[in-house]
Amino acid sequence: MMPRPWSLGMVVLLGVLAGCAGGPDPGNGEGESFPISLKKGRAYLERGVPDMALPALRRARTLRPDDAEVLLLLGMAYDQSGRPVQSLEALEEARRLRPGDGRILNNLGVALMRLDRLDEAREVFREALADGQFPTPEEVHYNLALLHRRQGSLRAMEQALEQALRIKPGHVPTLMELAEQHRALGRLDLEQKRLRRVLEEVPTHLTALERLVASLEQEGKTRESVEWLRKIRALDSSGRAGRRAMEKLMILERDP
């Protein structure tokens, strides 16, 4: 499965969700003002529940149909809800209102890539990089790397990933992608290096932890594997990763 492209989904939470007791139905946002609808949509996106963001953002769009920020957030919510056609429509409208905006273009490129319109996506990502005010160009280079991989251009993919890390050495999606590439090439030492760097940035990254354990086990580094397995168990004691770690620990810790 293709790694998820990095749309600019790390939106800033601007406010606490407004209470709706005794008022209009909070499920559809009816009767809410534009600022409240916009804040609610942002908040739900920040919490990773785009389906709940959509009613508020649709309400905001009804109130201000030519607001590029609303259309951007709406495009992101549709994308995260698995609705690329609707995402593309909203983002193309946002681009019409704010041409050259890197945030909009990055997300538009993601929507095009979801629909396998790869040549168009590549050009849009390059437009995004031309926006000197875009604060996170590493995200665009990461998305370009995924696009190049889908087109079979492995050298271009590597160059895009390297460029993303030159801009931001701790960019987690890029580090995870490079770790996967190293593993495919049998370079477990480099895979472990990338995964450790991810864990410096996000110590609770369970996927990186489990992949690091698997890599260490493949090299026969049992003692170090046990240390990381204990950390997974402590972080996720009631979850699937924690249970998998516990099962492995029961075997490894009883062996002489």
Order of alpha helices (4+ residues) and beta strands (2+ residues): alpha-alpha-alpha-alpha-alpha-alpha-alpha-alpha-alpha-alpha-alpha-alpha-alpha
